[in-house]
Amino acid sequence: MDLRVVFFLALEAVFAFFLLLRAGLLAPAAVPGGRGRRLDPVPALVSAALLLAAFGLRLAALPYETLDYQNFLTKWVDFFRTNGGFRALAVPVGNYNIPYLYFLALFSYSGIRDLYLIKLLSVFFDVLLAWAAMLLLGRYTQSRAARLGCFFTLLFLPTAVLNGSLWGQCDSIYVALALLGIYLALADRPVLSMVCAALSFGFKLQAVFVLPVYAVLWMQGKFQWKHFLVFPLAYVLLVLPAVLLGRPFLDTLTLYASQTGSIGDGLNYNSPSVFAFFTQVPDPEEAARFAIAAAVFLMLAVLELCLFFRRRLNDRAVLGAALLFAIGIPFLLPHMHDRYFFAADALTVVLAFADCRFALVALLAQFASLLGYHAYLKMRYLLTMDWGARALILALLLCAAFFALALRGKNEPPEEIQP
C-alpha cells in the first residue's frame, strides 16, 4: 500500500485524539471543567490504544473494492481526470450532488489511487461523526466515561467501519453534519446549525430523514423564522462554485428532483423496510404511493404531538423525535436501500449512552442494518430482510416510549456515577 495513504490515515487518528483532548475527556478530573493541557494517563493510553485498533481496522479494509467503486466511483474520478478536473463540473456526471463531486474532482489531480482517497475522506468523517455524537450526548450527560464510550462506539460501529473504509460510501458525511446541526441547535447556535443542515442535505438527499427535527427545534424555541433563511442561502453558496464553472444554476438547484428516476423501480433494495414483508406486490406504484403517504403521516403525527406538548419539549424529546424520523421515515418509504438507516444507527448509539434503559434500540438498529450490508457485500442473505424489519418495528416502539416519557418529563435515566 502507498505509504502516503498510511500517513494520511495516521493524521486522521491524531486528529481524533486531538478532538478528545480538546473536549477535556483526556484531562485529569481535578482540572476545572475537565479541560486543560494535562493528560490523565489512563484514559489517554486507553484512547490511544482504541484509536490504533479502530484505524488499524480501517487500514486493513482500504484495499477492498466493491462493485459500486468499480462501476461508478472510479469512473467518475476518471471522467474528471480526462476532462479538466474542476472544469468538468460544468457537465452532469454521476448521481451524487455537487458537494461530493468537488472531492472527486479534487482527487483526479492526485497521484494517489482514487480508491484510497475516496475512503480516506469517509474515514475523516467517521471521526467527525463520533465527535458530533459525543457532543450531542453531552446535552444529556456530563459523564466522561459515557462520552468516551459514545465516541469509540461510533468509531467501532460495524456499519460505520464497513460503510466508509470497506464499501467506500460517504454516509458518514451527511450524518455527521446532521448530528452536529442538532447539537448546535440545542446549544443555541441557530445559524451554524442551519449551515450544518444545509451541508448535510447538500451531500445526501437522505438527510431528509432527519431534517424534520428542525421543526421540533423551532417549537422548542431554538429557532426564529429568520434563521430558516440560512438554509437556502448556505445551500446556494455550496453549489455556487459549480455554477461559476459553467453548470446551469437551475439544473444545479434541482439536481435531486432530476435524479428521482435513478432510484430504481424496486420497492426494496436489501433494506429492512416495511417492504421486506412484501416481496410480491400486485401494484408497486400504488403501494409506493400508499407508503409515501404513511411516511408523511408518521412525520406529521410526531410534529403534531410536539406542537400539542410544545411547553414540555426538552432536549430528550428532540432526541426522541429525531429517532422516530430517522427510523420511521425510511422504514415506511419505498425504494429504500441497504444503507439508508445509517443516521438511525448513529442516533441510537447516542440514545444508548443517554439512557441505558434503551440500549437495546442500538443493537436492534445494527442488526437490521447489517443484514442489508451483508446482502450487498456478500451477495447473499444471512437472514431474509424481514428479520431486520421486525427488529426495527421493536426499535420504533422503544423510541416511541422514550419520546412519550420525554414529553411527560419522566424519562430521566437512573442516577449515574460521575467519573
N, C-alpha and C positions, 0 to 999 in steps of 0.2 A: 504493500500500500504506500502511496505517496506520503512522505514524511511531513509534507506541508499540511496534509489532512489531519494527521495526528497532532500537529502543533496547534491547529485551529480548534480541534476538539478539546485539547488541554486548556486553551484560553477560555473556552466556554465553561469548563469545570472551575477554573479560577474565578470567573465571573460569578458563578453560582455561590462559591464560598464567600466572595465579597458581598453579595446580597444578604447572606445570612449575617455577616459581620456588621453590615450597616443597619440591619434590623435589630441589632443588640442581642441576638439569640446566642451568640458565642462569647458574650462578655460575662464576667462574674456577676452573680445576683446582687452583690454588695454595691456594684456601680449604680449610682442613682438612675432610675429609669431603665436599668439594664443595658445602658449604652456606654460606649467608650472604646478606646483602642486596645484595652487589655483583653486577653483571651482567657477564657476558662478552659483549662487543658482538656478535661474530659469531653465536653460537648464538641470542642474544636477537633479533637482527634477522631472522635466517632463520626463527626460530619465529614471530615476529610476522607475517612475510610469508605463511608457510604457513597460519597461523590465519586471516588475512584471506582467503586463497583458499578454505579449507575452509568458512568461514562465508558467503563470497560464493556458493559453490555452493548452499548450503542456502537462502540468501535467494532465489535465482532459482527454487528448486523449491517454495517455500512456497505460492504461489497455486494450484498444480496440485490438481485434485480427482479422486479415484478413485471408483469405484462403492462401495467399502467406506465411504468417507466419506459419500457421498450417501445410501446406503441404510441405513446403520447409525449411524455415529458422531454425525453432526449431529442425527439423530432422537433419539438417546439424550440428548444435551445438551438438546435442546428439551423432552424429557419432564421432565427435572429443572427446567428453567426454568418450565414451566407447572404443576408440581406441588409447588412449595415448596422447590426446591433440595435441600438435605441431607435434608429430611423425606421426600423421595421415595425415599430409600434403604431405607425400610421395606418397599417392594414390589419384586418382581423386575423388572429391566429389562436388556435386552441379554444377551449371553453372555460377558461378562468377569467376572472375580472382583471382590469388593468393593473392594480397594485401588485399582484403576484407576477404579472408579466414583466414588470420593471426588474424584478430579481432575475428572471430567466434571461432577459436581455443583458443584464449585467454579467451573468455567468458566461455568456457567449464570448466575452472578451478574455476570459481566463484560460490559462493552460492546464488548470486542474480539471480533472474529469468531472463533467456536469453531474453525474450520479452522486458524487460526494458533496458537491456544493449545494445541491438541492436538499440533501439530507442534513447537512450542517445547518442550513437555515432553519429547518424544522426543529432540530435539536436545540438551537438557541432559543426558540420559542417554547420548547419544553421547559426550559429553565424559567422563562418569564411566566409561564402558566403556573408552575409550582410557586413562584413568588407571589403572583396575583392571588392564588388560592390562600396562601399563608396570610396575606394582608386582609383578605376578606374574612378569614377565620378570626382575625384579631378584633373584629366587631362583636364577636360572641364569647371570646375567652382571651385572657391575657397569659394563659399558661404557656410557658416556654416549651415544655415537653409536647404539648398539643400542637403548637405552631410548627415546631421542628418535625413532628410526626406527619403533619399535613404536607409540608414541603417535600419530604422524602417519599411519602406515599405517592404523591403525584409523579415524582421522578421515576419511581419503580412501577407505577401503574402499568399493568400489562398492555392495555390499549395505547397508552402513551408511548411506550417503548416500541411497540410494533408499528404504530401509525407513522411516525417520522423516520426513525433510523432504519427500519426494515422495509416498510412499504414505500417510503418516500412521499407520503402525503403531508398536507400542511394544515390539518385541522387544529393543531395546537396554536396557530397564529390567531385565527378568529376567536377561539375560545379564551385564550389568554387575554386578549383585548376586551372581550365581553366581561370577564370576571373583574378585570381591572376597572372597567367602567362602572360596574355595580359598586365596587368598593369606594371609588371616588365619589359617587353619588351619596352613599351613606356617610362619607366623611365630609359632606357639604362642600364639594368642589364640582359644581354642576357643569361648568364649561369644559373642564378637562374630561369629565365623564362623558359628555356628549361627543367630544372628539374621539374618544376611545370607541364609543358606539358606532360612529361613522366609519372608523378604521376597520372595526370588526366586520361590519356589513360590506365594506369595500373589498375585503379579502374573500369573503364567502357568503353566499346567499343564505346558507344555513344559520347565520346569525339571527335570522327572523324567529328561530325557535326560542330565543332568549329575550329579544328586544321588547316584547310586550311588558316585561317587568318595569320598563321605564314609565309606563302609565301608572303602575303601582307606586313607584317612587315619587311621581308627581302628586298622587293622592296623599302620600306621606308628608308632603311639603318640601321635598328635596329639590324641586324644580319650579321655576316660574315659566309661564308660556314663552317668554322671550328666549329662554335657554334652548328650546327645541329648534330655534332657527340656526343654532350652531351646527346641527346635524347636516342639513343640506349644504351649508357653506363649507364645512370640512370635507364633505364628500366631493364637491365640485373641485376644491383645491387638490384633492387627492388624485383625481383623474386629469387635472389640467395639463400636466406635462405631456401626456399623450395627445391631447388636443393641440397643444402648441407644436407638436411634431407632425401634425397633419391629420390626426384622427378626427372624423366628424363629431362635433360636440354633442348633437342629439343622439347619435348612434352610441356614443360613449356612455351617456347618462342612462340610456335604455338597454344596455347590454344584457342585463339579467332577463328582461322581458323577451328579448330576441332569442335567448337561449332556452326558453321553456320547452321547445320542441326537441331538445337534445337530451332530456332526462330519461327518455325511453317510454314505451307504452306499457311495460310490465307494471303490475300493481305492487310488486315487491321484488327487491334485489338483495337477497340474503340479509334482510332486515328483520329484527324481532318486532315488527309492527303488527297491527291487528290483521293484516292481510297474510300473515304467516298461518292463520287458521283457515284461510280460504284460498286454496290453490287452484280451484276451478270455479270461475265466476262467469255466469252466462252473459252478463252485460258489463264489461270492465269500465266503460265510460260512465255508465250510471252509478256504478259502485264508487268510482273515483269522485264523482260529484257529491255523493252522499257522505263520503269520508271527509272531504274538504269541509262540508257543512258541519260535520261533527267536530272537527278540529276547531273551527271558528266558534262553535257553541261552547266548547270547553274553555277557550280563551276568554270569551265574553262572560261566562259564568264565574270564572275566577275574578275577573275585573269587577263584575257586579258585586260579588261578595266583599271585595276590597273597598269598593265605594260605599257599601252599606255599613261596613265596620271601619270606615276611614279614621275615626277617632281612636281606634285601638291598633292601628297599624304601627308596627315596630320593625326593627331590623330582622327579627326572626320570621315575621310574616312575609317580608320581602324575599328572604331565602326560600321559604315555603312556596311562594308564588313562582319564583324562578324555577324551582324544581318541577312544579306541575307543568309549567310551559315547556321546559327542556325535555321532559319525558313524554308528556301527554300529547303535545302537538305532533312530533314525528311518529308517535305510536299510532295516531289516527290517520295521518295523511297517506295518500297513495304515492307510489313511485319512490319510496324511501330506499336508501342504500345502506350497506353494512356499517358505514362509518358515521351515520347521521345522529348517533346518540353520544357523540364524543363530549358535547357540552354537559350532557347528563352525567357522564362518567366523572367529570371533574367536579361538578356541583355536589354530587352525592358524597364525594370524599370530604368536602367541606362540612356537609351535614353530619357525617360520621364523627368528625372531631368536635363539632359544635355541640352535639348531643349524642353520647354513646348509645343511648337507647334506640337510636335509629341507624346504627352502623350497618344493620342488615341490608339497608337500601343500597349502599355502595357495592356490597357483594352481589346483590341481585342484578344491578346495572352492569357490573363487569361480566357476570355470567352471560347475560343476554348479548352484550356487545361482542364478546369473544367468540360466541357461536358464529356470528357473521364474519368475523375476521378469519376464523378457521376455515369457513366455507370458501372464502376467496383465496387465501394464501395456500391452502392445501388442495383446493379444487374438489373438495368432498365435504359432506356434512359429518360432524362429530355427533350431533343430535339435530333433529329437524328444528327449524326455526320457531315452531310453535312453543317449544320449551322456553325459549327466550321471551316470547310474547307473554307467556304465563308469569314468568319472573317479573316482567315489567308491570303487569297488572297488580301484582302484590306490592311492588315498589311504589306504584302510584297511590295505592290505598294507604301505605305508610306515610307517604309525603302529604297526602290529604289530612291524615291525622295530625302530623306535625304542624301543618298550616292552620288547622282548626284550633289546636291548642295555643298557637301563637296569637290568634285573634282573640282568644279568651284570656290571654295573659297567664296561661298555666303550663307553659312548656319549658320552664327553666330546668336545666339538667341538674342531676344530683351535684351537691357541692363538691368541687374538685380540689385536689391538693395542689397548692401552688408550689412551684419549684423554689 
